Amino acid sequence: MNTARERLLKIIEKIPDQEVDKILDFAEYLAAKQEKRLSDDLTKVSESSLDF
């Protein structure tokens, strides 16, 4: 069974480096978006705990 990650790695191996840079940019964007979401969630939890 191929996971999405395994399939993506196989595709990346076939793509020229300049195109891989585009994939990297997008992956970094997704990672930053996830990190911001986690940070926002922690801020909300922290702010709600001040009400106690």
mmCIF file of the N, C-alpha and C atoms, coordinates in Angstrom:
data_MODEL
# 
_entry.id   MODEL 
# 
loop_
_atom_site.group_PDB 
_atom_site.id 
_atom_site.type_symbol 
_atom_site.label_atom_id 
_atom_site.label_alt_id 
_atom_site.label_comp_id 
_atom_site.label_asym_id 
_atom_site.label_entity_id 
_atom_site.label_seq_id 
_atom_site.pdbx_PDB_ins_code 
_atom_site.Cartn_x 
_atom_site.Cartn_y 
_atom_site.Cartn_z 
_atom_site.occupancy 
_atom_site.B_iso_or_equiv 
_atom_site.pdbx_formal_charge 
_atom_site.auth_seq_id 
_atom_site.auth_comp_id 
_atom_site.auth_asym_id 
_atom_site.auth_atom_id 
_atom_site.pdbx_PDB_model_num 
ATOM 1   N N  . MET A 1 1  ? 0.837   -1.189 0.000   1.00 0.00 ? 1  MET A N  1 
ATOM 2   C CA . MET A 1 1  ? 0.000   0.000  0.000   1.00 0.00 ? 1  MET A CA 1 
ATOM 3   C C  . MET A 1 1  ? 0.880   1.249  0.000   1.00 0.00 ? 1  MET A C  1 
ATOM 4   N N  . ASN A 1 2  ? 0.653   2.132  -0.958  1.00 0.00 ? 2  ASN A N  1 
ATOM 5   C CA . ASN A 1 2  ? 1.415   3.378  -1.035  1.00 0.00 ? 2  ASN A CA 1 
ATOM 6   C C  . ASN A 1 2  ? 0.672   4.469  -0.286  1.00 0.00 ? 2  ASN A C  1 
ATOM 7   N N  . THR A 1 3  ? 1.363   5.075  0.644   1.00 0.00 ? 3  THR A N  1 
ATOM 8   C CA . THR A 1 3  ? 0.768   6.221  1.312   1.00 0.00 ? 3  THR A CA 1 
ATOM 9   C C  . THR A 1 3  ? 0.950   7.443  0.431   1.00 0.00 ? 3  THR A C  1 
ATOM 10  N N  . ALA A 1 4  ? 0.223   8.487  0.746   1.00 0.00 ? 4  ALA A N  1 
ATOM 11  C CA . ALA A 1 4  ? 0.348   9.722  -0.023  1.00 0.00 ? 4  ALA A CA 1 
ATOM 12  C C  . ALA A 1 4  ? 1.784   10.236 0.047   1.00 0.00 ? 4  ALA A C  1 
ATOM 13  N N  . ARG A 1 5  ? 2.416   10.099 1.213   1.00 0.00 ? 5  ARG A N  1 
ATOM 14  C CA . ARG A 1 5  ? 3.795   10.558 1.376   1.00 0.00 ? 5  ARG A CA 1 
ATOM 15  C C  . ARG A 1 5  ? 4.744   9.776  0.457   1.00 0.00 ? 5  ARG A C  1 
ATOM 16  N N  . GLU A 1 6  ? 4.565   8.475  0.398   1.00 0.00 ? 6  GLU A N  1 
ATOM 17  C CA . GLU A 1 6  ? 5.413   7.647  -0.469  1.00 0.00 ? 6  GLU A CA 1 
ATOM 18  C C  . GLU A 1 6  ? 5.195   8.000  -1.936  1.00 0.00 ? 6  GLU A C  1 
ATOM 19  N N  . ARG A 1 7  ? 3.944   8.211  -2.308  1.00 0.00 ? 7  ARG A N  1 
ATOM 20  C CA . ARG A 1 7  ? 3.645   8.584  -3.686  1.00 0.00 ? 7  ARG A CA 1 
ATOM 21  C C  . ARG A 1 7  ? 4.267   9.922  -4.036  1.00 0.00 ? 7  ARG A C  1 
ATOM 22  N N  . LEU A 1 8  ? 4.177   10.872 -3.106  1.00 0.00 ? 8  LEU A N  1 
ATOM 23  C CA . LEU A 1 8  ? 4.763   12.193 -3.337  1.00 0.00 ? 8  LEU A CA 1 
ATOM 24  C C  . LEU A 1 8  ? 6.275   12.097 -3.503  1.00 0.00 ? 8  LEU A C  1 
ATOM 25  N N  . LEU A 1 9  ? 6.931   11.314 -2.670  1.00 0.00 ? 9  LEU A N  1 
ATOM 26  C CA . LEU A 1 9  ? 8.389   11.157 -2.784  1.00 0.00 ? 9  LEU A CA 1 
ATOM 27  C C  . LEU A 1 9  ? 8.780   10.568 -4.133  1.00 0.00 ? 9  LEU A C  1 
ATOM 28  N N  . LYS A 1 10 ? 8.011   9.611  -4.628  1.00 0.00 ? 10 LYS A N  1 
ATOM 29  C CA . LYS A 1 10 ? 8.305   9.026  -5.939  1.00 0.00 ? 10 LYS A CA 1 
ATOM 30  C C  . LYS A 1 10 ? 8.163   10.060 -7.050  1.00 0.00 ? 10 LYS A C  1 
ATOM 31  N N  . ILE A 1 11 ? 7.151   10.891 -6.941  1.00 0.00 ? 11 ILE A N  1 
ATOM 32  C CA . ILE A 1 11 ? 6.951   11.948 -7.944  1.00 0.00 ? 11 ILE A CA 1 
ATOM 33  C C  . ILE A 1 11 ? 8.087   12.954 -7.883  1.00 0.00 ? 11 ILE A C  1 
ATOM 34  N N  . ILE A 1 12 ? 8.464   13.355 -6.668  1.00 0.00 ? 12 ILE A N  1 
ATOM 35  C CA . ILE A 1 12 ? 9.536   14.340 -6.490  1.00 0.00 ? 12 ILE A CA 1 
ATOM 36  C C  . ILE A 1 12 ? 10.849  13.837 -7.102  1.00 0.00 ? 12 ILE A C  1 
ATOM 37  N N  . GLU A 1 13 ? 11.110  12.546 -6.987  1.00 0.00 ? 13 GLU A N  1 
ATOM 38  C CA . GLU A 1 13 ? 12.338  11.972 -7.549  1.00 0.00 ? 13 GLU A CA 1 
ATOM 39  C C  . GLU A 1 13 ? 12.399  12.129 -9.066  1.00 0.00 ? 13 GLU A C  1 
ATOM 40  N N  . LYS A 1 14 ? 11.267  12.247 -9.718  1.00 0.00 ? 14 LYS A N  1 
ATOM 41  C CA . LYS A 1 14 ? 11.214  12.332 -11.186 1.00 0.00 ? 14 LYS A CA 1 
ATOM 42  C C  . LYS A 1 14 ? 11.218  13.762 -11.713 1.00 0.00 ? 14 LYS A C  1 
ATOM 43  N N  . ILE A 1 15 ? 11.001  14.732 -10.831 1.00 0.00 ? 15 ILE A N  1 
ATOM 44  C CA . ILE A 1 15 ? 10.824  16.121 -11.249 1.00 0.00 ? 15 ILE A CA 1 
ATOM 45  C C  . ILE A 1 15 ? 12.164  16.864 -11.234 1.00 0.00 ? 15 ILE A C  1 
ATOM 46  N N  . PRO A 1 16 ? 12.401  17.758 -12.205 1.00 0.00 ? 16 PRO A N  1 
ATOM 47  C CA . PRO A 1 16 ? 13.628  18.568 -12.210 1.00 0.00 ? 16 PRO A CA 1 
ATOM 48  C C  . PRO A 1 16 ? 13.714  19.442 -10.949 1.00 0.00 ? 16 PRO A C  1 
ATOM 49  N N  . ASP A 1 17 ? 14.942  19.742 -10.536 1.00 0.00 ? 17 ASP A N  1 
ATOM 50  C CA . ASP A 1 17 ? 15.174  20.487 -9.300  1.00 0.00 ? 17 ASP A CA 1 
ATOM 51  C C  . ASP A 1 17 ? 14.412  21.815 -9.234  1.00 0.00 ? 17 ASP A C  1 
ATOM 52  N N  . GLN A 1 18 ? 14.344  22.534 -10.343 1.00 0.00 ? 18 GLN A N  1 
ATOM 53  C CA . GLN A 1 18 ? 13.667  23.830 -10.296 1.00 0.00 ? 18 GLN A CA 1 
ATOM 54  C C  . GLN A 1 18 ? 12.180  23.667 -10.008 1.00 0.00 ? 18 GLN A C  1 
ATOM 55  N N  . GLU A 1 19 ? 11.606  22.559 -10.406 1.00 0.00 ? 19 GLU A N  1 
ATOM 56  C CA . GLU A 1 19 ? 10.207  22.286 -10.098 1.00 0.00 ? 19 GLU A CA 1 
ATOM 57  C C  . GLU A 1 19 ? 10.057  21.807 -8.650  1.00 0.00 ? 19 GLU A C  1 
ATOM 58  N N  . VAL A 1 20 ? 11.042  21.088 -8.159  1.00 0.00 ? 20 VAL A N  1 
ATOM 59  C CA . VAL A 1 20 ? 11.018  20.636 -6.763  1.00 0.00 ? 20 VAL A CA 1 
ATOM 60  C C  . VAL A 1 20 ? 11.042  21.839 -5.833  1.00 0.00 ? 20 VAL A C  1 
ATOM 61  N N  . ASP A 1 21 ? 11.720  22.906 -6.226  1.00 0.00 ? 21 ASP A N  1 
ATOM 62  C CA . ASP A 1 21 ? 11.732  24.133 -5.418  1.00 0.00 ? 21 ASP A CA 1 
ATOM 63  C C  . ASP A 1 21 ? 10.315  24.663 -5.211  1.00 0.00 ? 21 ASP A C  1 
ATOM 64  N N  . LYS A 1 22 ? 9.476   24.532 -6.226  1.00 0.00 ? 22 LYS A N  1 
ATOM 65  C CA . LYS A 1 22 ? 8.088   24.989 -6.109  1.00 0.00 ? 22 LYS A CA 1 
ATOM 66  C C  . LYS A 1 22 ? 7.320   24.129 -5.105  1.00 0.00 ? 22 LYS A C  1 
ATOM 67  N N  . ILE A 1 23 ? 7.587   22.830 -5.138  1.00 0.00 ? 23 ILE A N  1 
ATOM 68  C CA . ILE A 1 23 ? 6.947   21.924 -4.183  1.00 0.00 ? 23 ILE A CA 1 
ATOM 69  C C  . ILE A 1 23 ? 7.409   22.260 -2.768  1.00 0.00 ? 23 ILE A C  1 
ATOM 70  N N  . LEU A 1 24 ? 8.688   22.534 -2.623  1.00 0.00 ? 24 LEU A N  1 
ATOM 71  C CA . LEU A 1 24 ? 9.238   22.906 -1.315  1.00 0.00 ? 24 LEU A CA 1 
ATOM 72  C C  . LEU A 1 24 ? 8.598   24.186 -0.800  1.00 0.00 ? 24 LEU A C  1 
ATOM 73  N N  . ASP A 1 25 ? 8.466   25.174 -1.659  1.00 0.00 ? 25 ASP A N  1 
ATOM 74  C CA . ASP A 1 25 ? 7.816   26.431 -1.252  1.00 0.00 ? 25 ASP A CA 1 
ATOM 75  C C  . ASP A 1 25 ? 6.400   26.168 -0.743  1.00 0.00 ? 25 ASP A C  1 
ATOM 76  N N  . PHE A 1 26 ? 5.670   25.347 -1.453  1.00 0.00 ? 26 PHE A N  1 
ATOM 77  C CA . PHE A 1 26 ? 4.293   25.053 -1.052  1.00 0.00 ? 26 PHE A CA 1 
ATOM 78  C C  . PHE A 1 26 ? 4.264   24.275 0.261   1.00 0.00 ? 26 PHE A C  1 
ATOM 79  N N  . ALA A 1 27 ? 5.164   23.310 0.405   1.00 0.00 ? 27 ALA A N  1 
ATOM 80  C CA . ALA A 1 27 ? 5.223   22.525 1.646   1.00 0.00 ? 27 ALA A CA 1 
ATOM 81  C C  . ALA A 1 27 ? 5.574   23.420 2.832   1.00 0.00 ? 27 ALA A C  1 
ATOM 82  N N  . GLU A 1 28 ? 6.485   24.365 2.626   1.00 0.00 ? 28 GLU A N  1 
ATOM 83  C CA . GLU A 1 28 ? 6.841   25.293 3.701   1.00 0.00 ? 28 GLU A CA 1 
ATOM 84  C C  . GLU A 1 28 ? 5.664   26.205 4.046   1.00 0.00 ? 28 GLU A C  1 
ATOM 85  N N  . TYR A 1 29 ? 4.906   26.600 3.033   1.00 0.00 ? 29 TYR A N  1 
ATOM 86  C CA . TYR A 1 29 ? 3.701   27.401 3.267   1.00 0.00 ? 29 TYR A CA 1 
ATOM 87  C C  . TYR A 1 29 ? 2.706   26.612 4.124   1.00 0.00 ? 29 TYR A C  1 
ATOM 88  N N  . LEU A 1 30 ? 2.483   25.346 3.773   1.00 0.00 ? 30 LEU A N  1 
ATOM 89  C CA . LEU A 1 30 ? 1.555   24.521 4.539   1.00 0.00 ? 30 LEU A CA 1 
ATOM 90  C C  . LEU A 1 30 ? 2.028   24.323 5.977   1.00 0.00 ? 30 LEU A C  1 
ATOM 91  N N  . ALA A 1 31 ? 3.332   24.133 6.157   1.00 0.00 ? 31 ALA A N  1 
ATOM 92  C CA . ALA A 1 31 ? 3.878   23.954 7.501   1.00 0.00 ? 31 ALA A CA 1 
ATOM 93  C C  . ALA A 1 31 ? 3.712   25.229 8.329   1.00 0.00 ? 31 ALA A C  1 
ATOM 94  N N  . ALA A 1 32 ? 3.950   26.380 7.720   1.00 0.00 ? 32 ALA A N  1 
ATOM 95  C CA . ALA A 1 32 ? 3.796   27.657 8.430   1.00 0.00 ? 32 ALA A CA 1 
ATOM 96  C C  . ALA A 1 32 ? 2.331   27.889 8.791   1.00 0.00 ? 32 ALA A C  1 
ATOM 97  N N  . LYS A 1 33 ? 1.447   27.523 7.893   1.00 0.00 ? 33 LYS A N  1 
ATOM 98  C CA . LYS A 1 33 ? 0.014   27.666 8.139   1.00 0.00 ? 33 LYS A CA 1 
ATOM 99  C C  . LYS A 1 33 ? -0.410  26.798 9.325   1.00 0.00 ? 33 LYS A C  1 
ATOM 100 N N  . GLN A 1 34 ? 0.091   25.572 9.376   1.00 0.00 ? 34 GLN A N  1 
ATOM 101 C CA . GLN A 1 34 ? -0.206  24.663 10.483  1.00 0.00 ? 34 GLN A CA 1 
ATOM 102 C C  . GLN A 1 34 ? 0.352   25.216 11.795  1.00 0.00 ? 34 GLN A C  1 
ATOM 103 N N  . GLU A 1 35 ? 1.565   25.723 11.743  1.00 0.00 ? 35 GLU A N  1 
ATOM 104 C CA . GLU A 1 35 ? 2.204   26.286 12.937  1.00 0.00 ? 35 GLU A CA 1 
ATOM 105 C C  . GLU A 1 35 ? 1.408   27.487 13.455  1.00 0.00 ? 35 GLU A C  1 
ATOM 106 N N  . LYS A 1 36 ? 0.936   28.337 12.549  1.00 0.00 ? 36 LYS A N  1 
ATOM 107 C CA . LYS A 1 36 ? 0.142   29.495 12.952  1.00 0.00 ? 36 LYS A CA 1 
ATOM 108 C C  . LYS A 1 36 ? -1.172  29.056 13.572  1.00 0.00 ? 36 LYS A C  1 
ATOM 109 N N  . ARG A 1 37 ? -1.788  28.038 12.996  1.00 0.00 ? 37 ARG A N  1 
ATOM 110 C CA . ARG A 1 37 ? -3.047  27.529 13.539  1.00 0.00 ? 37 ARG A CA 1 
ATOM 111 C C  . ARG A 1 37 ? -2.840  27.017 14.970  1.00 0.00 ? 37 ARG A C  1 
ATOM 112 N N  . LEU A 1 38 ? -1.760  26.280 15.193  1.00 0.00 ? 38 LEU A N  1 
ATOM 113 C CA . LEU A 1 38 ? -1.461  25.783 16.537  1.00 0.00 ? 38 LEU A CA 1 
ATOM 114 C C  . LEU A 1 38 ? -1.201  26.933 17.501  1.00 0.00 ? 38 LEU A C  1 
ATOM 115 N N  . SER A 1 39 ? -0.466  27.925 17.043  1.00 0.00 ? 39 SER A N  1 
ATOM 116 C CA . SER A 1 39 ? -0.184  29.091 17.875  1.00 0.00 ? 39 SER A CA 1 
ATOM 117 C C  . SER A 1 39 ? -1.464  29.835 18.224  1.00 0.00 ? 39 SER A C  1 
ATOM 118 N N  . ASP A 1 40 ? -2.339  29.996 17.254  1.00 0.00 ? 40 ASP A N  1 
ATOM 119 C CA . ASP A 1 40 ? -3.624  30.666 17.487  1.00 0.00 ? 40 ASP A CA 1 
ATOM 120 C C  . ASP A 1 40 ? -4.461  29.880 18.505  1.00 0.00 ? 40 ASP A C  1 
ATOM 121 N N  . ASP A 1 41 ? -4.464  28.556 18.376  1.00 0.00 ? 41 ASP A N  1 
ATOM 122 C CA . ASP A 1 41 ? -5.219  27.719 19.306  1.00 0.00 ? 41 ASP A CA 1 
ATOM 123 C C  . ASP A 1 41 ? -4.665  27.851 20.728  1.00 0.00 ? 41 ASP A C  1 
ATOM 124 N N  . LEU A 1 42 ? -3.338  27.850 20.855  1.00 0.00 ? 42 LEU A N  1 
ATOM 125 C CA . LEU A 1 42 ? -2.727  28.002 22.177  1.00 0.00 ? 42 LEU A CA 1 
ATOM 126 C C  . LEU A 1 42 ? -3.050  29.366 22.785  1.00 0.00 ? 42 LEU A C  1 
ATOM 127 N N  . THR A 1 43 ? -3.074  30.388 21.953  1.00 0.00 ? 43 THR A N  1 
ATOM 128 C CA . THR A 1 43 ? -3.413  31.733 22.432  1.00 0.00 ? 43 THR A CA 1 
ATOM 129 C C  . THR A 1 43 ? -4.846  31.767 22.947  1.00 0.00 ? 43 THR A C  1 
ATOM 130 N N  . LYS A 1 44 ? -5.760  31.140 22.208  1.00 0.00 ? 44 LYS A N  1 
ATOM 131 C CA . LYS A 1 44 ? -7.159  31.110 22.628  1.00 0.00 ? 44 LYS A CA 1 
ATOM 132 C C  . LYS A 1 44 ? -7.311  30.371 23.958  1.00 0.00 ? 44 LYS A C  1 
ATOM 133 N N  . VAL A 1 45 ? -6.633  29.253 24.100  1.00 0.00 ? 45 VAL A N  1 
ATOM 134 C CA . VAL A 1 45 ? -6.709  28.477 25.335  1.00 0.00 ? 45 VAL A CA 1 
ATOM 135 C C  . VAL A 1 45 ? -6.140  29.299 26.486  1.00 0.00 ? 45 VAL A C  1 
ATOM 136 N N  . SER A 1 46 ? -5.022  29.936 26.239  1.00 0.00 ? 46 SER A N  1 
ATOM 137 C CA . SER A 1 46 ? -4.392  30.763 27.269  1.00 0.00 ? 46 SER A CA 1 
ATOM 138 C C  . SER A 1 46 ? -5.307  31.911 27.701  1.00 0.00 ? 46 SER A C  1 
ATOM 139 N N  . GLU A 1 47 ? -5.926  32.559 26.728  1.00 0.00 ? 47 GLU A N  1 
ATOM 140 C CA . GLU A 1 47 ? -6.825  33.667 27.043  1.00 0.00 ? 47 GLU A CA 1 
ATOM 141 C C  . GLU A 1 47 ? -8.059  33.190 27.796  1.00 0.00 ? 47 GLU A C  1 
ATOM 142 N N  . SER A 1 48 ? -8.574  32.026 27.433  1.00 0.00 ? 48 SER A N  1 
ATOM 143 C CA . SER A 1 48 ? -9.768  31.519 28.122  1.00 0.00 ? 48 SER A CA 1 
ATOM 144 C C  . SER A 1 48 ? -9.451  31.098 29.543  1.00 0.00 ? 48 SER A C  1 
ATOM 145 N N  . SER A 1 49 ? -8.212  30.680 29.807  1.00 0.00 ? 49 SER A N  1 
ATOM 146 C CA . SER A 1 49 ? -7.860  30.275 31.170  1.00 0.00 ? 49 SER A CA 1 
ATOM 147 C C  . SER A 1 49 ? -7.727  31.490 32.094  1.00 0.00 ? 49 SER A C  1 
ATOM 148 N N  . LEU A 1 50 ? -7.572  32.683 31.537  1.00 0.00 ? 50 LEU A N  1 
ATOM 149 C CA . LEU A 1 50 ? -7.483  33.893 32.361  1.00 0.00 ? 50 LEU A CA 1 
ATOM 150 C C  . LEU A 1 50 ? -8.827  34.225 32.998  1.00 0.00 ? 50 LEU A C  1 
ATOM 151 N N  . ASP A 1 51 ? -9.913  33.699 32.439  1.00 0.00 ? 51 ASP A N  1 
ATOM 152 C CA . ASP A 1 51 ? -11.245 33.963 32.965  1.00 0.00 ? 51 ASP A CA 1 
ATOM 153 C C  . ASP A 1 51 ? -11.490 33.270 34.305  1.00 0.00 ? 51 ASP A C  1 
ATOM 154 N N  . PHE A 1 52 ? -10.693 32.265 34.609  1.00 0.00 ? 52 PHE A N  1 
ATOM 155 C CA . PHE A 1 52 ? -10.885 31.528 35.863  1.00 0.00 ? 52 PHE A CA 1 
ATOM 156 C C  . PHE A 1 52 ? -10.319 32.302 36.967  1.00 0.00 ? 52 PHE A C  1 
# 
